Amino acid sequence: MLNLIGVILAFIVILILIRRKVNFGISLFLGSIIVGVFSLQVIAPLDIPKAMIEASIYSFEKQEIITETIELALLMTLIFALAKTMQETGAITKLIDSLRTIFSKGGTLAVIPAVYGLMPVPGGALFSAPLIDKEGDKYNLKKDQKNFLNIWFRHIWFPIYPISSAMILICSMKFSGLPIQMLMLANIPSFLGVLLIGFFFLRRYTKNTPPPITISKREYHGLIYILPPIVPLLFYPLKFIGLTEVQCFLIGVFISLLLLYFLLHIDTKTYLGIMKKSLTWNLALAIFGIMILREMIRISQIHVLITDTMQNLAFPALLIIILIPLLLGTLTGYNLGAVALSYPLVESFFAFTGVQLLGLTSLIFMSSLIGYLISPIHLCNVLSSEYLKTDTTRMYRMFLPAAVILLCIQTVFVVLLFPA
């Protein structure tokens, strides 16, 4: 029972530290120590540092160095650097300017945040907020309407975006071990739901407003900057020659950074300087913290306690698998963190659902994503609301029904198509 208390206490401490702006990776590491200490009834003291090493770099069972966690941390760091470099060099702005000349009748209100959404950088809604603010004025939109469209369309790709950190993590070998393309296919109903809900609100907001004046001079050269976010996807087939998915995307992101350099036509010193400023250890620390916490929960044998409880209680396991990621997504405001924290907790419930692993993984992913999307501490919500001088809570009359509909769509789809 102490191990269960330790896990609950660890999660409370992690959430408090996150709310107090403590680094996410450090918060997870401290939570891992709490889990380990409270599990000393079932593990030896030496198992705590061994679990940390096992999760990071070395397998004691296989007696060999493992690089999966390091590769994953490097990939997340480089994706963030690519996003920041595109922002700092103005590549994103040029891309948006070109798109603005193509789309009319309010289309840019969807396209602008959607394009920024191709680069999964934390707080990225702030990049598109100034453009949405300006475009929204042409349609006399209220501040909360601009805010909702900015947040909603920025995250439109997330159900099917294979280089998002949360999707890469949940499909990694230490989690579900599923091919990313399978999860993408399973999430298509949610993706279509996000599209339909978004365009319903877009049409509703721009329906009775005259379209803005069209731009006579069309500039398309900025469209070339859509290539860097897309190029990593082209390297996925390398998986069939023996590379892991993470290794495929690592190669792709390296190529994207090189491609961006040639597209920008700036000197090497300037480009490297911008890239250097774009690098951060935060995501790498988060990945190591996630893997260490997961390993610590595994050796704590809490799954045995959960399984025994499930055998004695007629409990709706599927509901737990939906609600825990949803709650953690809302509480943390961090999709990657919600997936990382919830998956090991609900994994022991899988056998009691009557649903295939793919369906359950999809539900965990989408539940955490929806919770993250509507979270009041979601960085995109906070920064976009601050820029547009509105309050996050004013979006909930749109957010909550949209979130419920989306979750119902995916749940019904999973139950019908993925029975065990």
C-alpha positions, 0 to 999 in steps of 0.5 A: 500500500505504501507504494500506492501512497508514494505514487499519489504523493509523487503526482501531487508534488509534480503538479505543485512544482509544475504550477510553481514553474519548476522545470518539468524534468526536474519535477519528474525526477523528484517525483521519481525519488518519492516513488522509489522511497515509498516502494522500499517495501518491495524493492532494495535501496540500490534499485532506485539508482539502478532504475534511473540508469536503466531508464537513461542509458544502460540495460542491466538485463541485456548488459549493454548501452541503450540509446533510445532515451538519448535519441528521443531527447535529442529529437525533441531538442532539435524539433524545438530548435527548428521551430525557434529558428524559423521564427527568429529568421522570419521564415514563418512570417514569410510563409504566412504572408504568402498564405494570406494572399491565397486564402480569402473569406476568413480562411486565413483565420484557420490557416495562420494558426494551423501553419504555426501548428506544424511546428510543435513549440511550447507557447506557439500560439503567441506567434500567430496571435498578432496575425489573428488579431489583425485578421480578426478585426476585418471580420469584427471578431470579439477577443474571445472568438479570436482567441478560440480560433487561434488555439483551436486551429493551432492544434488541428494537426495534433491527432495525426502529427507524427513528429509531435513529442507526445505521439513519438513518446506514446509509440516508443518501445517503452510505451505502446510500441505501436507504429506511429502510422497505426495511431495516426489512422486510429486518430483520424475520426478525431482529426476530422472532428477537430476540422468540422468543429473548427470550421463550424465556429469559423463559418459562424463567426464570419457568416454575416460579415463582408469579406476583406478587400482582396490582395491584388499582388499575390506573393507565393515565394514564402510557400517554400518555407513549408518544406522544413516542417514537412521534410522529416516525414519523408524519412519515415520509410527508412524504418524499413531498412532497420532504423527506429522511428526516432532515428528516421525523424532525427535524420529528417530534422537534421536535413530540415535544419540544413535545408532551412539554412540554404533557403534563408540565404544568410551567412553561416555565422549568423545562422549558427548563432540563431540556432545556438540561441534556439537550443534548450535543455528543457525538453531533454530534461523532460524526456529523461524525467519521463523515462525515469519516472516510468521505470520507477513506477514499473519497479514499484509494482503498483500495477500488481496492486491495481490489478488485484483491486480490479479483480475485486471491484466491478469498475469501469476500466475504460472510463478510468483510461479516459478520465486519468489522461484527461485530468492530467492533461488539464492539471499539467497543461502539458500534452507530453507530460500528461501522456507520460504520467498517465500511460503507466498508471492506466496500463494495468487496466488494459486487460479489463476493457475488452479493447485492443491496444491500438484503441486504448492507446488512441483513447489515452492520447486523445484524452490527454490532448483534449485535457491539455487543449482546454487546460487553463495553464496550457501555455498557448492558452495563457500567452494567446489570452494575454496578447489578445487581452482576454481571459482563458475562461471566456473560451470555455463556452466554446471549448467544453462542448467541442471537447465533449463532442470530440471525446465522444466521437473517438470513444465510440469509434474505438469501442466499435472498431477495436474490440479485443 
